[in-house]
Structures are given as structure tokens and as C-alpha cells.
Amino acid sequence: MFTRKTASWVTSLVVLLISSLGVAQEPDPKDDRAARLEEMTRLIKDLKISDTSRPSADDAVVSPQPLHRWNDPTRDFSDGTLWAFGSVGRPVALGTMELYGTPKGVENWSIELIAVAPGPILGSASGTYLPLGAAYRPGLGGPLRWTPKGNGVEMSAVPGGAGPGISESERLRQMKTIASRITAKEIGPTNGDDQQFELRLLPRPIHRYDEPKKGLLDGAIFVYAYGTNPELLAFVEARSGTDKKAFWSVGFARISRAKLAAQLDGKDVWNCPYTADAAAEEPYHIVRTARVPKE
């Protein structure tokens, strides 16, 4: 099987061969990094996502810049970004975009939608989108409609340690410490594959938020990645309890089709199975849309 590790070895070999031949890798002036970001920004802003449990179900505001950007030479895509929807408190949802090629040379954007709000979410976009697994043909597909059921992220109290600090800097240090107590792994890129990949915690949270009126004193999103490719997210939050005593809580969300598992202090605290279709009723949904060729 052509695994991630095999792909990484092959990629390194190709780079060495090119270097030894003295072949310059000139970027395509029509497809540079900045141009791709402009394209991704335009597409992500076309997505309309709202938390229908809030009094005002206006569309959630998308972050002006991606929270995280990456590449993964062990997979056949060339660029990826992660975005947040929502301006107050924990984001309503997160979205990723990755640029993929196809055997026929038709590039397409793969879009992951991750529900993280406690209430029901509605997502939509005009244009032509295909569900995961559908064979691509020009003109095939339709508008996007995402209606995830249930809570996107289930939070639970973090055992041990001191309660949330008074200052923002102290709480950030505490959140980083809690994140470092978590270990995560990805189990097989496909169903039935028992390969395990230890995921690494990126050193800084990609997003920080609060909503004191709802008892959310502080919060941050941490990424557990393969290289820099995000696979699992941890939400570490300081909340005020019914007795007015603040406490730490943590929750998780997938950002991969693979089976995932997380441990806190060596004890199992969360897992999710492999998903074959990532359907529109699920908190984790994947669609594709063809990339419009440049003039």
C-alpha cells in the first residue's frame, strides 16, 4: 500500500534527484501562493453559515485571514487553509480548503466543514459542489447545503491542576500546559488500515476567544497535526461554574476522515471512527468544487 511514510520517502528522493541534476523549480507565475490565497478567500466568503440557536441567526463572520496554512508532501494536494466562522465566543464552525488534482488533470478544491457550536447550524453556498466520493464530470453537482445534527464539540472538565488564572497571559500558559497533557493519533488513512501516526501539537493555539456573558471566560483552539497538516483539534476553555468557581474544560473535533483518538494524561478521553462519506447531516462534512482555470 502506498502509505504516508512511503509518499514522504518518495517525495524526498525526487527532491534530491532534482537538486543533483541542477534543475531549477520555477513557480508558475499564474499559480503562486498569493494568488491561491486570493482564490481560497473568495470561495470561503461565498459560504454562509449561521447558528440558528442564537436570537439573531445572521450569517457568521468568516475570519479575514486563515487561522492556519499548510502543505503535506505525503498527499496529492498543494495548499491548505483553515478558517473560522463567528465573531463572538467559540466559532460557530470551521472550514478548510485544500487544492487537489485528479488523474485527468482537473484541479478541484476539497472543502471540509466542521461544526463546533453547541446549537444547530445551517450552511449553504451557491455554485457547483459535489459530495465526497462522487465522480467528477463537468457541470455535475449543485449548491451546497449543510445541516449537521447534534453538538459539534462535547466539552468535559479537565481533572487536576489549578483553576483559571486572573490574567490572560497566565491563562494562556495554563491552556498550553493542558494541551501538552493531551496526546493524539491518527489510525489508518482508510477504513481497516491499522497504521498509526502520532500527531504533534503545534506550539501555539491558532485561535483565542471568549464570551463572558455566557460564562466562557477564555478559550483557545490547539492543532494536532501530521507535519503541519491538521488532523485533530482540541478546544481548551475556562468557564464559570454554577457555584461561580471557574474551571477548565476540553473538547475535541475531527478534521480528518481517518479514525482518531486522544488521551489526557495517558487515559483515553475521546475517539471517532473512520468516516466513508462525511455526509451533509454530519458535524464533519466534505464537498468538492472544480477549480476555475486562470485566463
N, C-alpha and C positions, 0 to 999 in steps of 0.2 A: 504494500500500500504506500502511496506517495504521501508521507506524513509531513507535519510542520517541520520536524527536525531534518528530514530529507530535503525538503524545499530550502531550508536555511543553508544546508551544506552545498546544494547545487548553486544557489544564488552567490555564495561566497566564491565558489570555483569559477563561475562566469566572470565575476568582477576581477579576479586575479588574472584570468586569461586575457581579458580586455586590457588590463593595465600592462601586462607583459608585452602585448602587441603594440602598445603605444597608441591605441585608438582613443581619440577624444570623444567623450559622451556629451554632445552638444544638445542643450534643451531645445525643444520645439518652440519657436517664438510665438506660435499660435496657441500653445497649451502650457503656459507657465503656471507656477504656483499661485501667483496673484490672480491670474485670470480664472483659475479653477475656484478660488475662494469667492470671487465675484459671482460665479455661476451658482455655487452652493448657497450663497447668501440669498440670491434671488429665489431659488427653489424653496428654501426653508421658510422664507417670508410668505410664500404662497399658501403654506399650511395654516389652517385656522383651528386652534384648539382651545376649548373652554371647559372649565369646571362647573358643571350645571348645578352643583350643590350650593354654590355661593349665591347670595342675594342678587348680585349682578353677574350674569353669565356672559359678560363681554369676552371677546377673544383674548386669550393670554398673550402678553407681550413677549416676543422672542428676544433672546439676548442679542445685543448689537454685534458681538463677535463670538466665535466659537469658544466654548469653555476649554476645549482640548482639541489638538490636531495631531495626527499620527500617520504612519505608514507601516506596513507589515510585509517585508520581503518574502515571508513564507506563504503568502496568499496572493492570489492573482488580482489585487487591486492596487491602485497607485496613490490614493489620497483618501483621508477620512477626517471628519469633523464631528464634534458633539456640541449640541445646543440645548439651551433651557427655555421653557415656556412658562412665563409667570414672573411678576414683579414684586410680589409680597409673599413672604414666608417660603416654605418649601415649594419648589417649582410644581406646577400642575403636571407637567410631562417633560420628558427629554426626547431629543431626536438626534439620530446620527445620519450622516451621508457618506457613502463610500463609492468610489468610481471603479467600476468593473468593466472588463472586456468580455467578449463572447467568442466562441470558435469561429463565427462568421465575421468577426471584426467589428461588430456593432457595440459601441460602448453604452453602458447604462448606469444610472445611479441607483444604488440599493439604499433604501431608507428604512431605518429602524425607529419605531415609536415605542417609548417606554412610559407607562402610566405610573406616576409616583404620588399623586394627590389622593387623599382619603375618600373623596367623593367621586360620583360618576363623571366621566369625561366624554366629550364629543369632539372628534377630529374630522376635518374634511379638507379637500383641496380640489380645485378644478384641474383639468388636464387629463392625461392618459397614464394610468397606473395599472400595473399587473401584480396580482398576488404572488407570493413566493411559490416557485415550482412551475408556474405557467410558462409554456414555451413561447419565446418572443417571436412575434411577427409584426411587421409594420402596420400601425393602425389598430392593433389589438389592445383592449383594456378600456378603462373608463375612469371617472372621477374617484377620488379616494374618500372612503367613509370608514372611520374607526370608532367603534362603540365598545370599549373594554368593560367587562363586568367585574365587580368586586374591587377591593382595595389594591392599589398598586404596590404599596410598601407596608408591611406589617412591622410595627415597632415593638420592642421589648426592652425592659430595664437592663442596664449593664450592671452586673454584680461586682462588688468590691470597689475600692478606690474612693477618693474624696468626692464630695458633691461639686457642682459647677462653681468656678471661681467668680470673683466680683468683676475683674477686668476682662476685656476682650482678649488681650494677649495671654492672660492666664488660661482662659477657656480654650483658646486655640492650642496651647501646649497640651492641655488635658485631652482634647479631641484627637490630637496626633498620637498621644500615648494609647488611647483606646483603639485607634485604628491599627497601631502596631501590635496590639494583642490579638488581632484577627489574622488568620491565615486562610488562604483561598486556593482552590484548584479547579481546573477545567478537566473534565473527564471525557476524552474522545471527541473529535470534531464531528463524528457521525454516530448514529444510533448503533449500539452494540460494540463500539470500539472502546476498549478498556484502557487506552493510553491515558496517562495522567500528566498534566502540565501544571507545575506550581506557578501561581500568579504572583507578581511582585507588586507591592504597594508603592504607588508613585509618591514622591516625598512631600508634595503639597496638595491640599484639597483643591479641587477645581472650581468650587463654588461655596459661598458662605451666605447665610440668610438668617432672618429671624421674623417673628410675628408676636410681639409681647402681648397684644390684646387677646390672643388665643393660647397664651401660656407657653409659647415657643420662644425661649429666651435666647437661644443661639443654635446654629446648626451648620454642618458642613458636609460636602459630598467628597468621598475618597474613592479613588480608582485603583482596582487590582487588575493588572494588565499582563499580557504576554508581550514582552518587549515594551512598546508604548501603546499597543492595541488594547483598548479597554474591553474587559470581558465581564466584570462584576463590579457593582457599585455598593458602597456602604454609606448610609446616612447616619451620622452621629449627631444627636440633638440633646440640648439641655432644656428640660421642661419643668414647669412648676406643678407640684402635686396638689391634691385636694387639701392637704394639711399645710399648704404654702411652702413646703420644703422642696427645693429644686433637686432634680435627679437627672442622671444620664440615661439615654435610651439609644438603641441602634436598630437599624433595619437594612434590608438588602434588596437589590433589584438586579435582574439579569440584563446583560447587554450582549448576549450570545445565544445561538441556538443550542449549543452544547450543554451537556449535563454539568452543573456547577455545585460546589459545596463550600461552606465556610465554617470555620471553627473559631471560637473565642476561648483563649487560654487552654487550647488543646481539646476543647469539648465541642461536639457538633451542635451548631445553632441554626443552620439554615442549609437548604439544598433545593434544587429544582431539576426536573428531568429534561432530557433531550426533547426538543420540540420539532416536529417534522414540517408543520405548516405555518406556525406563528400567525394564526387567523385574526380577522378583524374584531372578534369578540374577546380576544386575549389581551392582558396588560402589556404583552410584548408582541408587537406586530411588525411584519416586514412587507414592504412593497417595492416595486422597481418601476423606473420610468426611463425611457430611452434618452440618451444624451443628444441634444440638438447639435448637428455638425456646425463648425465655425464656417463663416463665409470665406 
